[in-house]
């Protein structure tokens, strides 16, 4: 599942950076995801994502839920299914 779809499933507010120009993969986009009072900047290519500020990345909706919402695996799976 693409990152933007996963963010929607998780009910998170995000905005695409229209000024971003990808270097390696032309399908890469930059997203700003609002979490509480902070913003996470993600590079996304399909289901893969990378947090530019923490140098951490992964792939898939469950991995993204675990990272952004600080959930354990089982809770992240339940959260993704519930949504």
C-alpha positions in Angstrom: 0.0 0.0 0.0 1.5 3.4 -0.9 2.5 5.6 2.0 -0.1 8.3 1.2 -2.9 5.6 1.4 -1.5 4.3 4.6 -1.5 7.8 6.1 -5.1 8.1 5.2 -6.0 4.7 6.7 -4.2 5.8 9.9 -6.3 9.0 9.9 -3.2 11.3 9.9 -3.1 14.7 8.3 -0.4 15.1 5.6 0.5 17.5 2.9 2.7 16.8 -0.2 5.6 19.2 -0.8 5.0 20.4 -4.3 8.4 22.1 -4.5 10.3 18.8 -3.9 12.4 17.5 -6.8 13.5 13.9 -6.4 17.2 13.0 -7.1 17.3 9.2 -7.4 13.8 7.9 -8.1 11.5 10.2 -10.0 8.5 8.6 -8.2 9.7 9.8 -4.8 7.6 12.5 -3.0 8.2 14.5 0.1 5.4 14.6 2.7 4.9 16.6 5.8 2.9 14.7 8.4 1.3 16.4 11.4 1.5 14.6 14.7 0.2 16.5 17.6 2.2 19.7 17.7 5.1 18.5 15.5 5.7 17.7 11.8 7.5 14.7 10.5 9.1 15.0 7.0 8.9 11.8 5.1 10.3 10.8 1.7 8.0 8.2 0.2 8.4 5.9 -2.8 5.5 3.5 -3.1 5.2 1.7 0.2 8.7 2.7 1.3 9.3 5.7 3.6 12.2 7.5 5.1 12.2 10.1 7.9 14.7 12.8 6.9 15.1 14.2 10.3 15.8 10.9 12.2 17.4 9.0 9.4 15.0 6.1 9.9 12.9 4.4 7.3 10.8 1.3 6.5 8.0 0.0 4.4 4.3 -0.8 4.7 1.4 0.5 6.7 2.1 -1.5 9.8 5.7 -0.3 10.0 4.6 3.3 9.4 2.0 3.0 12.2 4.6 1.6 14.6 7.0 4.4 13.8 4.7 7.4 13.7 2.2 6.4 16.4 4.9 4.6 18.6 2.9 1.4 18.7 4.0 -2.2 19.2 3.4 -4.6 16.3 0.1 -6.2 17.5 -1.4 -2.8 18.4 -0.3 -1.4 15.0 -2.0 -4.3 13.1 -5.2 -3.8 15.1 -5.1 0.0 14.5 -4.7 -0.6 10.7 -7.5 -3.2 10.6 -9.8 -1.0 12.8 -9.4 1.9 10.4 
